Amino acid sequence: MSVIKIFKKICTIPHCSFEAENLEKYIIEKAESYGYSVQKDKLGNILCSHQEANLILQSHYDMVCIGQAPNLELYEEEGFLKAKESSLGADNGIGMAMMLSLMQEKKKVSCLFTADEEVGLIGAQGLELYIKEKWMLNLDTEEEGYVYIGCAGGADIIAKKALHFQEITEEVSSYEVIVDGLAGGHSGIDIDKNIPSAIKVLSSFLVHIPHYLIRIEGGERRNSISKRAKAVISVPKGVIVDNNRENISIKKLKVKQTKMIDQGHMISEMIHAFAQGVRAVNKELNIIQSSINLALIETTEKEIKVSLSARSMDSEELLVLVNETLCFFKAFDFMARSEGMYPAWKPEVNDFSLKVQKICKKHFKEADFRAIHAGLECAILKQHSPHLDIVSIGPNIYNPHSSCESVEMASVERVYNALKEIVRECS
């Protein structure tokens, strides 16, 4: 069975983060049927071992579910595989499919499937399985032809504030303001592509209008650039709320909203003032050094909550960025904390990376060493198993973590051919 056919089968099994039990069972069933020894730890990590293997392949088996996902309706268009109105899960489903295909072919390779990577690399951080192999090949990068030997570290930031409400005493009109139809994207690898954040677009619209904030919400996932945001506002009599901006729609409400968030305009100003996106560039690696994504905002009757994801190619600089962000929100009387911090994977050229590069040069025009401004599990797995030399490769996957996600099918075949040679040379 081809890699694409196996991937299509994977797509029929729901596997959003925290909800991948059925895919876990499928992986175990298939690996055992192919003759591999299977172990699972309490977090759901799955180790499929071949006793003669020197090389272990690694992918995570959860996906970011956007739009209609996990109910995926796949279609092919001009050589690309996509999912209608939803994320595709090629990140990291294609890597899984390659691993299952190699096991089906009884190759001398072990395979590690990690759990809940997309929500803080949870599986890798709590891995309780012993890895005996000396080389690891991660299959979670998204540009063919390059040999990745480093990645950003990251952390999530949560800021909360208790809300107090007051009655509006003057005559008002009420509106729903919606930002929608933006591209969205991965909060790491797409953060430098000038993709607008719906939350930021909304705040930049609101701060120029005298308004009372009733409620506000936006974003889809903590590791995605927001593509949709919405606010309900009331404005004093005589204030005109109109719009000539693309992707913003305004609806006047029949029922006037008179219960406002105390100091709500300050919240709009706070969001507008926050510096979303790239914070520094690494000229040596020709990559983003540090960035931050204001991913989610939500209000309830009790509190407002803001969620962000910070990344850096340097673990110390990551800590500085996190502390700066915590101070920013605390200055607006928010309670702020960080969680899920994981280290950067420092680039290293060694015998294994040179071996992988030599093979890749046979299959691709370029096989340069690179680092990626996204969170891979490699640094954590290196800490878990210091004896491992780790490299990452992958096919062309575009717009992961968004409803525009697609994978180039010919690229999958090219990368799989290179992968089979790497497995053969490492046996």
C-alpha positions in Angstrom: 0.0 0.0 0.0 1.4 3.4 -0.9 2.2 6.1 1.7 -0.7 8.3 0.4 -3.2 5.4 0.7 -2.1 4.7 4.2 -2.4 8.4 5.0 -5.9 8.5 3.6 -6.8 5.6 5.9 -5.3 7.5 8.9 -7.5 10.5 7.9 -10.6 8.3 8.4 -9.7 7.8 12.1 -10.3 10.9 14.3 -7.0 11.9 16.0 -7.3 15.5 17.4 -5.0 16.1 20.3 -6.3 14.4 23.5 -8.8 12.4 21.3 -6.6 10.0 19.4 -7.4 6.7 21.2 -8.8 5.0 18.1 -5.6 5.9 16.1 -3.5 4.6 18.9 -5.3 1.3 18.7 -4.9 1.2 14.9 -1.1 1.8 15.1 -0.6 -0.9 17.7 -2.8 -3.4 15.8 -0.9 -2.8 12.6 2.6 -2.9 14.1 1.9 -6.2 15.9 0.5 -7.7 12.7 3.8 -6.8 11.0 5.8 -8.6 13.6 7.1 -5.7 15.6 7.4 -5.7 19.4 5.1 -3.0 20.8 5.3 -1.1 24.1 3.1 1.8 25.3 3.5 4.1 28.2 0.9 5.9 30.3 0.8 9.0 28.2 0.1 7.0 25.0 3.5 7.0 23.4 3.9 3.9 21.2 7.3 2.2 20.6 7.4 -0.4 17.8 10.8 -2.1 18.0 12.8 -4.2 15.5 15.5 -6.1 17.4 18.1 -5.5 14.7 17.4 -1.8 14.2 20.1 0.9 14.5 17.7 3.6 13.4 14.4 4.7 14.9 11.9 6.9 13.1 9.7 9.3 15.0 6.4 11.1 14.4 3.6 12.4 16.6 0.1 10.9 16.0 -2.2 13.8 17.0 -3.2 16.6 14.7 -4.4 20.2 15.0 -8.1 20.1 14.2 -9.4 23.3 12.5 -12.7 23.8 10.8 -14.6 20.5 10.0 -11.8 18.3 11.4 -11.7 15.5 12.4 -14.4 14.8 9.9 -12.1 15.1 6.9 -13.3 15.2 3.3 -10.2 14.8 1.2 -9.8 15.9 -2.4 -6.9 16.2 -4.8 -6.2 19.4 -6.7 -3.3 19.9 -9.1 -1.0 17.4 -7.5 -1.9 18.4 -3.9 -4.0 16.6 -1.3 -6.3 18.8 0.8 -9.3 18.6 3.1 -12.4 20.5 2.5 -12.9 23.4 5.0 -10.5 21.9 7.5 -6.9 21.1 8.5 -5.6 18.0 6.8 -3.3 16.5 9.4 -0.4 16.0 7.0 1.5 17.3 10.0 2.3 14.7 11.1 0.1 12.1 9.4 2.4 11.8 6.4 5.3 10.9 8.8 3.1 8.2 10.4 2.1 6.8 7.1 5.8 6.5 6.0 6.6 4.6 9.2 3.6 2.3 8.9 4.6 1.6 5.2 8.2 0.7 6.2 6.9 -1.6 9.0 4.5 -3.2 6.5 7.6 -3.9 4.3 9.3 -5.5 7.3 12.2 -3.1 7.2 14.9 -3.2 10.0 13.8 0.0 11.6 12.0 0.9 14.8 9.3 3.5 15.1 8.2 5.8 17.9 4.8 7.4 17.7 4.4 10.2 20.3 1.2 11.5 21.8 -0.2 15.0 22.0 2.7 16.9 20.4 0.4 19.7 19.2 -0.6 20.8 22.7 2.7 21.2 24.4 4.8 18.1 23.3 3.2 16.3 26.1 4.0 12.8 25.1 7.7 13.5 24.4 8.1 15.4 27.7 6.8 12.4 29.7 8.3 9.6 27.6 8.8 6.4 29.7 10.1 4.1 27.0 13.7 3.0 26.5 15.2 3.8 23.1 18.1 1.4 22.3 18.8 2.6 18.8 21.7 5.0 18.2 20.2 7.2 15.4 16.8 8.9 15.3 15.1 10.4 12.2 12.2 12.7 13.0 9.7 13.1 10.2 8.0 16.3 11.3 9.5 19.0 9.1 7.7 20.4 6.1 10.0 21.3 3.3 11.6 18.7 1.2 15.3 18.5 0.3 16.6 20.0 3.5 18.2 18.2 6.4 17.1 19.8 9.7 19.4 19.7 12.6 17.9 22.4 14.9 14.6 23.9 16.0 13.1 26.6 18.2 12.2 26.0 21.8 8.8 27.3 23.0 6.4 28.0 25.8 2.7 28.8 26.2 1.6 31.8 28.2 -1.8 32.2 29.8 -3.1 35.6 31.1 -6.3 35.9 33.0 -8.2 38.7 34.6 -11.5 38.8 36.6 -14.2 40.8 34.9 -16.5 43.3 36.4 -19.6 44.6 34.6 -21.4 47.9 34.8 -24.7 49.2 33.4 -24.3 51.7 30.6 -26.3 54.8 31.6 -26.4 56.7 28.3 -28.3 56.0 25.1 -26.4 53.5 22.9 -26.5 51.3 19.8 -25.0 47.8 19.8 -23.1 46.0 17.1 -21.4 42.7 16.4 -18.0 43.1 14.7 -16.6 40.0 13.0 -13.2 39.5 11.4 -13.3 36.3 9.3 -11.9 34.7 6.2 -8.2 35.3 7.0 -5.6 32.7 6.0 -4.5 31.6 9.4 -1.3 29.5 9.6 1.3 27.8 11.8 2.4 30.1 14.6 6.1 29.2 14.0 6.9 28.6 10.4 4.3 31.0 9.1 4.9 33.8 11.6 7.2 35.8 9.2 4.8 35.7 6.2 2.8 38.8 7.1 -0.3 36.7 7.7 -2.7 39.0 9.6 -4.0 38.0 13.0 -7.7 38.3 13.2 -7.4 39.3 16.9 -5.1 42.1 16.0 -7.2 43.2 13.1 -10.2 43.4 15.4 -8.4 45.4 18.0 -7.0 47.8 15.5 -10.6 48.5 14.3 -12.0 48.9 17.8 -9.5 51.3 19.2 -10.5 54.0 16.8 -14.1 53.8 17.9 -15.5 55.2 21.2 -17.1 52.0 22.5 -18.2 49.9 25.5 -16.9 46.3 25.2 -19.5 43.7 25.9 -17.6 40.6 25.0 -14.7 39.5 22.8 -13.4 36.2 21.4 -11.0 35.0 18.8 -8.6 32.4 17.6 -8.8 28.6 17.0 -5.7 27.0 18.6 -2.8 28.1 20.7 -0.3 27.2 18.0 -2.2 28.8 15.1 -2.4 32.4 13.8 -6.0 33.4 14.4 -8.2 33.6 11.4 -11.4 34.6 13.1 -12.3 37.0 15.9 -15.6 38.7 17.1 -16.6 41.4 19.5 -19.9 42.8 20.7 -19.8 46.5 21.4 -22.1 49.3 22.3 -21.4 52.9 21.2 -22.8 56.2 22.4 -25.6 57.9 20.4 -24.2 59.7 17.4 -21.1 57.4 16.9 -21.0 56.0 13.5 -19.7 52.4 13.1 -19.0 51.7 9.5 -16.3 49.7 7.7 -14.5 49.8 4.4 -12.0 47.1 5.4 -11.8 43.7 3.8 -12.6 40.7 6.1 -14.5 42.8 8.6 -18.3 42.6 8.8 -20.6 44.7 11.1 -24.1 43.8 12.2 -26.3 46.2 14.1 -28.1 44.3 16.9 -31.8 44.7 17.5 -31.4 44.4 21.3 -29.2 47.1 22.8 -26.5 45.7 25.0 -26.1 47.8 28.2 -24.1 45.5 30.5 -20.5 46.4 29.7 -17.1 45.1 30.8 -15.6 47.6 33.2 -12.6 49.3 31.5 -13.3 47.3 28.3 -11.8 49.9 26.0 -8.5 49.4 27.9 -8.6 45.7 26.9 -9.0 46.7 23.2 -6.0 49.0 23.6 -4.0 46.3 25.3 -4.5 43.9 22.5 -3.7 46.6 20.0 -0.5 47.5 21.8 0.8 43.9 22.0 3.6 43.3 19.5 2.5 40.2 17.6 4.9 38.3 15.4 8.6 38.2 14.8 10.8 39.8 17.5 14.3 38.9 16.3 16.1 37.3 13.3 19.0 35.0 13.3 21.3 36.1 10.5 23.7 33.2 10.8 20.9 30.6 10.3 18.9 32.9 8.1 15.8 32.2 10.2 13.5 33.8 12.7 15.2 33.9 16.1 12.3 34.7 18.4 8.6 35.3 17.9 5.3 35.3 19.7 1.7 34.6 18.7 -1.4 36.1 20.4 -3.4 33.0 19.6 -6.7 33.0 21.6 -8.9 35.5 23.5 -12.1 34.7 25.2 -14.5 36.2 27.8 -17.0 34.6 30.1 -19.2 36.2 32.7 -16.3 35.8 35.2 -13.1 36.5 33.4 -11.1 37.3 30.3 -8.4 34.8 29.1 -5.6 35.4 26.6 -3.4 32.5 25.4 -0.1 33.0 23.5 2.7 30.9 22.2 6.3 32.1 22.3 9.3 30.6 20.4 13.0 31.1 20.2 16.1 29.4 18.7 17.9 30.1 22.0 16.5 28.8 25.3 17.8 31.8 27.3 16.2 34.2 24.9 13.0 32.3 25.1 13.0 32.8 28.8 13.5 36.6 28.4 10.6 36.7 25.9 8.4 34.8 28.2 9.2 37.1 31.2 8.7 40.2 29.1 5.2 39.0 28.0 4.3 38.1 31.6 5.3 41.6 32.7 3.2 43.2 29.8 0.0 41.5 31.0 0.7 42.0 34.7 0.9 45.8 33.9 -2.7 45.6 32.9 -3.6 43.8 36.1 -3.8 40.3 34.6 -2.6 37.2 36.4 -0.1 35.6 34.0 1.9 32.4 33.9 3.8 30.2 31.5 3.5 26.5 31.0 4.7 23.7 28.7 8.1 25.2 28.2 10.4 23.0 26.0 14.0 23.7 25.0 15.5 24.7 21.7 17.3 22.0 19.7 20.8 23.4 19.1 22.1 22.7 15.6 24.8 20.0 15.5 26.6 18.4 12.5 27.8 14.9 13.2 28.4 11.6 11.3 24.7 10.7 11.2 23.6 14.1 9.9 26.4 14.0 7.3 25.2 10.5 6.2 21.6 11.7 5.8 22.8 14.7 3.9 24.8 12.6 1.5 21.8 10.4 0.7 19.5 13.4 0.3 21.9 15.0 -2.2 21.1 12.0 -4.5 17.4 12.8 -4.4 17.2 16.6 -4.2 18.9 19.6 -5.8 19.7 20.9 -2.4 20.3 19.2 0.8 21.6 22.0 3.0 21.5 21.8 6.8 18.7 23.9 8.3 17.0 24.8 11.5 13.2 25.5 11.8 11.3 28.1 13.8 8.9 25.5 15.1 8.8 23.1 18.0 10.0 19.6 17.2 10.3 16.9 19.8 14.0 16.4 19.0 15.5 18.5 21.8 13.3 16.7 24.4 14.1 13.3 23.0 17.8 14.1 23.0 17.5 15.0 26.7 15.6 11.7 27.3 18.2 9.6 25.3 21.5 11.5 25.2 23.1 8.7 23.2 20.9 9.6 20.2 22.0 11.5 17.1 18.9 13.1 15.6 18.0 14.6 12.2 14.7 15.6 10.7 13.3 15.5 7.2 9.9 15.8 5.6 7.9 16.5 2.4 6.4 19.8 1.2 3.4 20.6 3.5 1.9 24.0 3.1 -0.1 26.0 5.7 -0.2 23.4 8.5 -2.5 24.2 11.4 -5.0 25.9 9.1 -7.9 25.0 6.8 -5.7 25.7 3.8 -3.3 22.9 4.7 -2.1 20.8 1.8 0.6 18.3 1.0 2.4 17.8 -2.4 1.9 14.2 -3.3 4.9 13.9 -5.6 7.0 15.3 -2.8 5.8 12.6 -0.5 7.1 10.0 -2.9 10.4 11.7 -3.4 11.0 12.0 0.4 9.9 8.4 0.9 12.4 7.2 -1.7 15.2 9.0 0.2 13.9 7.7 3.5 14.0 4.1 2.2 17.7 4.6 1.2 18.5 6.1 4.6 16.9 3.0 6.3 18.8 0.7 4.1 22.2 2.4 4.7 21.6 2.5 8.5 20.7 -1.2 8.7 
